[in-house]
Amino acid sequence: MVVRLFARRYLFSRNSRSVINIISGVSLVAVSVPVAAMIILLSVFNGFEGLVRQTWSAFDADLTVTPSRGATFNIADIEQRGFAAGEEVAAWSFVVEQEALAAYGDNRAMVTVRGVDDRYAEVVPVGQTIIAGDYCVRLGEDIDKVVVGQGVAYALGIRSFVTDDLKIYAVRRNSFSSLLPVDGYSLAELPVAGVFSVDADTDGTNVLTSLRKAQSLFDYEDAATAMLVRARDGVPHAKAKEALQHCLGEDFRVATRDELNVTLNRLMMYEKWGIFFIALMVLVIAAFSIVGALVMLIIDKGRDIETMRAFGAETSLVRRIFVAEGVLICGIGGVAGVVVGVALTLVQQYLGIIPMPTDNFLVDAYPVELRLGDVAVVIVAFATVVYLISHLTVRSMIRPIR
C-alpha cells in the first residue's frame, strides 16, 4: 500500500513538473506503440491464416479417408460398414485422384485429375469457387465433362467452352510396352464445363471430372483412392476422426485437414511467432526509455530516500517504491497500447477500412482476426520486460547501506 502511494505521488503530484515528467511521458508513448503494433501484427497473421484455411476448405474436406495399404480401396468395403449412421458425419464423397497429361490444341500440361461423385458438392463448397462456366462434371447418364483450375486453363490456352475438348492421357496399369507405347495410354476427350479458382497451387494443377470417367480412365473399376468427409456443424474434426477411425478399423487411415497440411501449418506458426519475437525486441529497446526516467527520478528524490531511511525504511522497501514507479509509467503506456491495438484491429476486422493493394485477391481488405490468447501473451511479455528492466535499474542505482 505504501509502495503504491509513493509511486502515484511521484508520478501525479502537482508540484512535480520537471524534465522527469517529460521523459516519463515519452517513455509512456514509447512502450505503447510497440504493444499496439504487436497486437496488430499477430492479428494480421491470424487473418491470413484464416484466409489460407478458408481456401483449404474450398478444395480439401474436413476429413480424408485413405487405405492403410495400397493406393485404392473398393467402395463397397466402406459402404458396407454403415459409418454414415454416426452423428459426426454430415456428408461424404468418393474420389479417384491421379496424375495425367492434359492436352488442349497444341498445348500440354501435367495435371492432377480428381474424379468426383454426385455428392462431392455436399462435402466441398466447389460451387463457390467457379469463376467461369458452371460446375458440371456429369450430365445425365452418358455425358461426362471437366472443370479445370484457372492456372490449368491459362497454361493450356482454354478461352472458350464450345471449341475443342480437353484430352486427358493416362498410363494404363500393367499394360505399358516400350515397343508399342501408344497402346499403353488411355484417352478421355471431355468438354470443358467451367473454371474454378482456389489458390495458385491448386488452380495450376487440378481438374475435376466425374468419378465414373476417372475410374474408366485409370482402370479403377468400382474403386476409389480416397473418401472425403464433411463433419457435422459444431463437431470438432478430432472427434469426428476418432469416430470414423473406430468404425472403419485398421484397414483405413483417417486424417483431418490440418494433419494433411501440417507442414504449412508449422510454417505459418513459426513465421507468426518469429515476427512476435522481433516485435518483442523492439519492445525491449523501447522499454529501456524507462531507465533514463528512473535514474533521473532516483537522483531527484535523493533527499526523500535519505528521509525514508532515517525513519527506518529498509533498502528493499525503497527499491520497491521506484520499481513500482517504473511499472506504473510503463503500465499506463501498456494499457494505452492494448486499447489502441485492440480498437484498430476490431475496426479493420469488421469495417475493413484498409483495402488490399490489388484487385486480384480473394478479399478486398486486409484480413485480421483478434484472438484474446494473443492479447494475453503480449500483456504477459510486456509485464515481464517492464518489471525486469525496472528492477535491474533500481537495484543498480539504490545500494544497501553499509
N, C-alpha and C positions, 0 to 999 in steps of 0.2 A: 504493500500500500504506500509506504513512504517512498519507495523507489519510483513508482508511477507518478506520485505527486511532484517530486523534484523534476522528473523528466518533462512533465507537462508544463511546469512553471518555467523551465529554461527555454522551452520552445515557444510558448504562447504568451509569456509575460509582456505587458505593455511597455515596460521600461527597457526591454531588451530589443533594441533596434540598432543593429550594427551590421558590419560586413558578414558576421557569422550567420545572421538570418538570411542574408542574400545567398551565401554559399549553401545554406540548408535548403533554400527554395530551389536552387539549381540542382542539388542532389536529388530532391524530390522529383523534379521533372526528368532527370537523367535516368532514374530507375523505372519510372512509369512507362516511358516509351518502349524499352525492350520487353517489359512484361506484356504490354498490349501487343507488341509485334509477335511474341512467342505464341500467344493465344490465336492470333490471326493466321500465322503460318501453319500451325497444327490443324486449324480448321480448314484451311485451303487444301492441305494434303488429305484430310478426311473427305472433302468434297470430291477430289479427283479419284480417290479410292472408291467412293460410292459410284462414281461415273463409270469406272472400269468394271465394277461388279455388275452394273446395270447392262453394260454391253455383253458381259458373260451370260447373263440370264436370257439375252435375246438369241443365243445360239447354243449354250450349254444348259442342260437340265439341272434341276436340284440334285438329282442322284443319277448315277450311271451304273448299270449292272453289266458286267462282262464275265465271260467264262474264266474259271481259275486255270484251266489248261486248254491250250489251243486258241484259235482265233475266232471260232464261231460256235454257236450252240443251236440246237433245234428249238424252234419257237414253241412247239408243243410241250417240251420239257418244263418250261416255265408256266405256261397256261394251265397245266395240269396240277400245279401246286396251290392254286387258289390264293395267291398272295394278295390279290386286289381286295379281298374281303377285309383287310386291315383298315383301321381308321386313319392311319398315317398317310395313305396313298390317295391322291386326288385323280391322277391320270397317268397313263403310261403309253409308250410307243416303242415299237421295234424298228431298228435301223440296221442297214448294211453300209459300212463305210470302208472305202479302199481307194488307193491312188490309181489314176488312169491318165491317158493322154487325150486332150481335147483339141479338136481342130475346127476352125470356122473360116471358110475361104482358104486363103493362103497362110493363115496364122496358126501357130501351135502353142500349147501351154500344158504343163503338168498341173493337174487339178486333183482334189480330193472329192470323190463322188460320195454323197450321202443319200442313200435310198431310204425314204421315209414312208410310213403307212398313213392311213387317213386320220389317225389320232394325233399326229405329230403337232399340229397347231394347238391342241389342247395342253400339250406339255411345254412347248416353247412358243413364245409370242412372235412367231416368224412373220405374221401378217403386218406387225408394226414396223418391220424393217424394210418393207417393199417400197422402193423409190421410183420404179417404172414398171408398167405392166401389172400383172396380178400374180398372187401366189396360187399356182395350179400345177401340180405335178402329175395329176391323173384326171382325165376327162372321160367319164363313162367307164366302160369295161375294156375298151380297146385302145384308147389314145393315151400315150404317156408323153409328158412334157418335162422341161427342165427349167429351173430357176437358178440364175447364176449370180455370183457375187459381183459387186461393182468393179473390183480390181480385175477379175477374170474377164468381164465384159470389155474393159478397156484394153487388156492385153490381147484379146482375140479380135478386137475391132468390131464388136457387135453394136450396130447402130439402129437396127430395125428388127422387129419380131416377125416380119412377114416375108423375108427373103430366103436365106439359106437355113437349113437345120444345123444344129450343133452335132458334130460327130465325136463320139467317145470310143476310144480304143482301150481294151483291157486284155492283159495277157491271160490266156486260158491255162488254168491249173492242170499240171501233169500232162500237158499235150504240146509243149513248146518244142519245136525242132529247129536246129540251126541250119538244116538243109533246106527246109521249106518254111521260113519264118512267117510267111504271110498267112499260113494256116494256124499259127499259134496265137492269133488275136481274135477277140470277139469285138463286134462293132455294133454300136447303137446310134441311130440318127434320130434326134429329138428336136422338135420345135421349141424355141425359147419363149417361155410364158412371161417372165418378169426378171427384174434385177433387184437384189436386196443389198443393204448396206448396214454393217455392224461395226467393224473396225478394219484397219488396213490389212492386218494379218489374215483375218477371217475372209474378208472380201476378195483377197488376192489369190486364194487357193481353193475355195469351196464352191460346189454346185449341188443343187438338190434335185432329185428325181424321185419317181415312185419306188416303193420297196420291191414290187414285182419286177420292174425293169432292172434294178440293181442286182437282184437275185439271179436274173437271167444273164445279165452281162458278166457277172463274176462267177457264175456257176455255183451259187449258194442256194440250192433248192430247199425251200421250207426252213431256211436258216437265217440267222441274224448275227451280226458282230457285237451288238450291244442293245440294251433296253434302257430307254430314257424314262425317268420317273419324275413327276411333279408332286411334291409333298402338299398335304392339305394346308390351307392358310392357318398360321399360328402354330404349326407343328415344327419344332426345331429339326433341322436336317440331320443332326446326330441321332435324334430319337427315331426318325423315320429310317435311317440307315440301319440302326440296331434291329428294328422290327423286320425289315426286309432281309437282312443277313440271317436272322433266326429262321425265317420262313423258307428261304432258298437253300440254305445249307452251305456246305463247304465247296460244292461244285461251282459256285458263283462268287464273284467278288463285287462288293458294293462300295462305291466311292462318292463322296459329296463333291460339289462343285469346287469348294475351296481346296480339297485334297488333290484334285486334278490340276489345279493351278497353284500348287504350293510354292513353286519357285518364284513366280511373280508376286505372290503374297509376301514372301520373305523379302524380296527386293523392295517392295513398297514400304514394308515395315522398317527396314534398315535405312532407307532414304529419309523417311519421316523422322526417325529418332536421330539420324545424323544431323539433319537440319536443326533439331531441337538442341543438341549439344553445341552446335555452332552458335545458335542464338543464346545459349546459356553462357558461353564465353563472353559474348557481348554484354550480357547482363552482369557478369562478374566484373568486367572492366568498368561498366557504368557505376556499379556499386562502390567501387573504390573512391568515387567522389565524396562518399560519406567520411572517408578518412580525414580529408582536409577540414571538414566541418567539425568533426570530433576533436581533432588536435587543437584547433583554434578555440573551441569551447572549453576544453580542459585547461588550456593556458589562461583563458579569460576568467575562469572560475577557480583560479588557484587559491584565492583567499577563502572562498566558500569551502573548498576541500580542507584547508587548514582548520577552519572553524569546526567542520564536522568531525575532524579527527580530535580536536580539542575536547569535544563533547563525548568522545569515546567511540566514534564510528570506526569500525574496522575497515581495512583496505578492501575486503570483498564487498562490503556494502557500497562504498564509494564507486567501485568498479561497476557494480550492477546498475547504479544510477545512470552512468554515462553509456553503458551498453543499452539500457532501456531507451536513452535519448536517441542513439543511432537507430535502434529498431523502430522507434516511433516515427522518426523522419522518413525512413525508407518504407515503413508500413503504410503511411499516408500515400506515398507515391505508388506503392504496390496496389493498394485498393483502387486508386485512380486509374492505374494501368489496366487492372482487371475489368473495371466498369467500362472503360473506353474500348478495350479489346472485345469484350462480350457484346457491347452495343453495336459496334461496327460489323462484327460477324453476323449478328442476327439481322441487321438491316440488309446486308448483302445476301444472306440466306433466303430471306422472304421477299425482298424487293428487287434484288438483282440490279443494283444501281451501276455497277462496274461491268460493262459488256466485254465479251471476248473480242480480241483484236482481229478476228477473221470471221467470215460468214460461212466458211466450210467446216463447221464444227458441230458436235452433237447438241450443244447447249448455247444459248445466247449470252449468258452471263457467267462470270467465274463461279464455279461450283464451290460452295463452302458448307461445312457441317460442324456445328458446335457440339462438342461432347464434354459432359461435366467431368469425366475422368481426366481429360487433358487439362482442364482448368485447375483441377486439384493437383495434378503433377506440377504445373507451373507454380502454383502457390507454395507447395512444399519446397521445391527447388529454390525459389526466391527467398523464402524464410530462412532456409539453411545457409544460403550465401550471405545474406544480410547479417545473421547472427554471428557467423564465423568471422566476418570482416570486422564487425563492431567489437567483438570480444578480443580479437588479436590486437586491434588498435588501442583499445582502452588498457589492456594488460601491459602493452609495451610502454604506455605513457604514464600510468599510475603504478609506481613501485611501492612495495610494502616498506614500512618504516623499520629501520634497523637501529 
